[in-house]
Structures are given as C-alpha cells and as structure tokens.
Amino acid sequence: MPINHPPAALSTMTGRQGVSLSIKSLGRRFGRASQGAVLESVSLEVAEGEVILLTGPSGCGKTTLLNLLAGLDRPTSGRLLVGRDDVGRMREGDRAVWRAETVGMVFQHHLIPPGQTALDSVALPLVWNQGTSIPGARRIAMWWLDRVGLGDVADERVERLSGGQRQRVAIARALAPDPLLILADEPTAHLDMETGYQITGILREHAQDSGATMIVVSHEHAPEDWGAHRAFTLSAGRLVEG
C-alpha cells in the first residue's frame, strides 16, 4: 500500500520530483596516482525517479560512489551531474548547501548524535536546512517517527535507544525533508529481518510515491524488494548491469 505524505502544509518540499544523474568516467583515487584506485571509470545515466540497486564485494567502492553522489567527496577524474548541478566541481560550502537541499542519505551506521531526543533528531535539520517553523518541523518529525514505528519513543534520547531504533531514527531524519535524491548504504544491515523488510518497504514506497530518485546499496534484499528498475554490480572499479 503506497504511503501518504504528511499534509502539504507541513512540508515545503512535498510534491517535488526526483533528479536525473549523469555519471561519466567517474574515478576516485587515494594516495599516489599509481596507487589507491577505488573507482576506475564509472559511467551511468539515471532518469528522474529511477531506483537503482547496487551490489558488490566489500571494499569495491560502493560507499565511495555514494559519497561522491552526495557531495561528501570529490572525484579524481570524470564528471558528475545531478540534475543540472555539476557536483564534482562545486566548492565545499556550496556542496554542503546543495546536499542539505537535495539529498537524503542513510548510512550503514546510524550516525545520530547523542544528547537529542528522537523527535529533535528528525525535526531540527528541517528547521536548520529547510527553514521550517519549529512547530511544523516537530509535526513532520512525529509523522515520520510514527511511520517507522517509533512514535512511542519520540521523547527518548537517542543514546537510550537500541541500535535498530537509532537506525530507524536516521531513516526518518533522511526522508523527512522529502529529498530529490535518496542514497541508502546498507540501510537494513543492522536491523532484524522483520524490521528490515518494514524499512525496505518504507523506502521503496516513499520513492514511488514522491518520485524521488534512489540509489541503494544492499545485499540482503532482492531488486523487487526495493522497487528497483535496474540492478548493478560494482566490480574492479566499474559497474556491470544485471
């Protein structure tokens, strides 16, 4: 059953469509030019609203690729366009602003800072990055915490939650701004099977309902679980479809 968004009055982002990706001969090296090649020459065209599943052995560069797509890192070679934005050539400050406005990223480890309640962990980025009013941000955050099954612990500090609960807070935090581009790096790796399928469904249905473009790294669920239009394996620094 498709999910329903929070009422439009609660979010300035609702109703936006996803973005296209144009990745051309993208490379990333660490260290000297003769060493440390993680991505050799990755090329991929992704349409607005497309869902891509990415797999590959540990250390093959999947997380590096997601970091490049999110503007958390810069390529050594090649070009990366997200919509009309040349992300690889942006200055660091511009990339940070662009990322806050465009990308929802779910990491393998939740990376939720301690000292905040679950509700504030989701609400405050809406205030800081989207300019949402505090009452509006809290209503959106509560809607999303209910959606991921954490409405009853909204007022608990995140350090008191289990690892799986914190990962669900991170997912709510990533989706609450209704991002154009969702990047998910093994988002169910630390969840039990039942919760993992619940979160898979939430991400899949949100992408379908909102029209967001989604790139997800996962070994635990099949392409159809994610609603993936295409699946790729990253091997030896290159993408292979299928």
N, C-alpha and C positions, 0 to 999 in steps of 0.2 A: 504494500500500500504506500503510495507516494507520501512523503512528509509534507506538512504545511509549514510555510514560513511564519515567523512572528508577524503580527499585523504590520502593514507597511508603515504606519505611523511610528513604529518603534525602531525602524532602521532606515537610514538614508540610502542604503546600498541595495535593498531588495529590488529584484527585477532586472538587474544588470546581467549581461551575457558574459560568457567566457571569452578568453583571448586566444588568438592563434599563436603558435610557436614556430619559428623558423630557425633551425639549428644547422649551421653549415660548417663542416670540417672542424668541429669544436675539439680543442685539445687542452689538456692541463698537465703540466709537468711540475715536479717539485725537485728542488736542488739543481744540479748542473744540467745543462741541455742534453748531455749524453746519458743521463740517468733519471730515474723517477717518473717515467711516463705513466700516468694513470689513465688518461683518456688520449687516444691517438688521433682519431679523426671521426667524430660522431656527427652524423647528419640525420636530421629528422624534420618532417613537416607535420604539424599537428593542427587540426582545424579547431575553430571555436567550439567549445562544448564537448570535445572528444575526450574519452577516458582511455588512458594508456597504462597497461600493466608492464612493469619492468622487473625482470629476474636476472640472476647471475650469481656466480660463486662469490664467496666472501673475499673482499679486497679487490674486486674487479672495477670499482669506481662508481658504483650506483649512488652512494651518498655524495661523492664528489660532484656527480652530474646534477643531483638535486640542489646542492649548494650553489652551483653555477646558475641554475634556473631561478633560484630565489634571490640571486644577487648577493649572497653571503661570501662569494669568492669570485675571482675574475679569471677568465680563460687565458691560457698562454698563447693560444692561436685560434683562428676561426672566428665565427660571428654568431651572436645570439640575439634574435629579435623576439620580444614578447609583445604581441600586437605591433605597434609602431615604435616601441621603445627599444633602443639598442642598449640592452642591459650591460653587456660586457664592456662598454666604453663609457658608462656613466661614472661620475665622481662618487666617492664613497658616501658623502652626505646625501646626494641625490638618490642613490640606490636605496638608502635607508628609508627615505620618504616614499619612494616608489613601492618598496616592499610592504610597508605598512598599509598602503592604499590598495594593493593589488593581490598580495599573496597570503594564503593561509597555509601554514606549514605545521605538520605533525611529525615530530621526531620519534625515533625508536625509543628513546628515553624521554620522559615527560618534560624535563627542564622547567618545571614550575617552581618559581622562587618561594621559599618558606616565608612565614610571617603574615600571609594574607589568608582570608577565608576563600573557600572555593568560589563564592559569588563574586568577590572583589577581583579574584584572579581572571575571571572572564569579563567582568564589567569595565575595569579600569583601562584596558587597552582601547576600548570603544570610546572612552572619554578622551584619552590622550591622542589617539591616532585618527579618529573619525569626527571628533568634536561633538559626540552625542552627549546630551544632557545626562547628569548623574542618575536622575530617576529613570530616564529612558534606557540608559545602559544597564541599570540593575534589572529592569523588566526583561530586556532581551537576554541578559545573562541567566536569569531564572528560568526563562523558557527553554534555553539550551541545556541547562543542568537537568531540568525535568526530562528533556529529550534523551539524554544519555544515562538516565536512571539515577541521578544524584540530587534530585530536588530535596531529599530529606537530610542531606548533609551540607547544604548550601552555606550554612553559617559555621561550619567546622574549618579550622585552619588546615591548610593543605598538608602540613607535616604530620598531622594526625590521621590522615587517610592512608589506605593501603596503596601499594604501587599501581594496581589496576585502576583504583579510583582516581588517582592522580593523572593517569594516562587519559582517562575519560574527561577530566577537567581540561587537559591540554587540547583534546579534540573539540570540546565546546568552545574553548578560547579561540581556536583556529577558525571555526566555522561561524562564530557569532557575527563577524563583520561582513558576512556574505561575500567572500573573496572571489575575484575573477579567476584565479588560478589556485588550485589546491595541490600541494605537494605533500605526499604522505610516505614516510620512510619506515617501513615495517610497523605500521601503527597498531597492529594487534599482537606483536611479538611477546608482550609480557602480560597478556590477558588470558583468562581461562577460555576454553573453547566456546562456551555459551555466550560469554560477553564479547568474545572476538567476533562471532557471527552477528551479534547485535550491532557492534560498531561498524563492521563491514557494510551492513545494510544501511546504517545511517549515512555513511559517507557516499555510498552508491546512490541512494535516493536523493540526497541533497544535491549531488552533481546533476542528476537527471532533472530534478525539479527546478533548480536555479539556473541551469545551463552553464555552470562553471566547467572549465577545463580542469582535468585532474590527471596527474601523473602519480602512480602509486607503486612503490617497491614492496613486493610481498612474495613469500614462498609458501605461505600457509593456506591460501585460498585461490581457487581457480578463477580464470578471467571472467566467467559469468557471475561469480560472486560479487565482483567489483563493478559489473556492468561494462567491462572493458570492450571497446571497439576493436582494439588491436593489442597484441602482446609482443614484447621484445625481450631478447636475452642480451645482456652486455657481456661480451667475451673478448679478451685481448684488446681492450680499449675501444671496441667497435660494437655497434648494435646489429643484431641479427633478428629479423622478424620471424615469429612463429614459436 
